[in-house]
């Protein structure tokens, strides 16, 4: 009897192994958490501290108070190699007083072949001026995803921004704080710095994703030079410690009194080998 049972188990092992090997484990797509404006993309993917564009809604929501304005934004990005991309529209009101609010919608698509998934991301955010030097912000995201992964869930972000005059901003934010059991939207922390001088802006974002394999850290940095105020020139660098991926970026903008038209290009070396082209239009209504 024992010999018969042993033979049955040994014969079943190949079938079990084949069944296990047929299970596909999809890698997470960072693209769904990097819905940059073209300005931020050109500056290495930094969007946590300055709040100069509406992608503060997707970065640190407290940064919506970076500049008092009523702004409408349109943006889009495309990767000609991986065929990833996103498009978005946003509205932010940060000039009404101590309470700021914003709304955005993004459609994002990423992944290859059978791993491809499409996501609809609707965001509503608000920020509160607690003191001249302190802003707190919160945002909620509705995520609907189809394709290789499914989602129909709500999550959110929260953060604070410390302002030292108009020169220096420091921010800390937590992202996807409500677990939705979707690896494409992981929980992570971000610490940010924005230094704004007469001729140039410097921005740095450091991310920490606690449950990430390899290393939880990634770093993004960017510089904007505005020797000609109507023609800012930008560049950036980022490094992902888990993927060992270097990212270089560049871009420029055309600015006028009531808005800007921006372009950006980002290239990753090692890791995912991404190339990303982005354009955005920001209009200040009043």
Secondary structure, DSSP 8 states (H G I E B T S, - for coil): -HHHHHHHHHHHHHHHHHHHHT-------GGGG----HHHHHTTS--SS---SGGGGTS-GGGGGGS--EEEEEEEEE-TTT--EEEEEEEEE--SSSEEEEEEEEEEEE--GGG-EEEEEEEEEEEEEEETTEEEEEEEEEEEEEESS-EEEEEEEEEEEEEETTTEEEEEEEE--S--S-TTS--EEEEEEEEE-SSEEEEEEEEE-TT-SS-SEEEEEEEEE-SSTTS-EEEEEEEETTTTEEEEEEEEEEEETTEEEEEEEEEEESTT--EEEEEEEEEE--
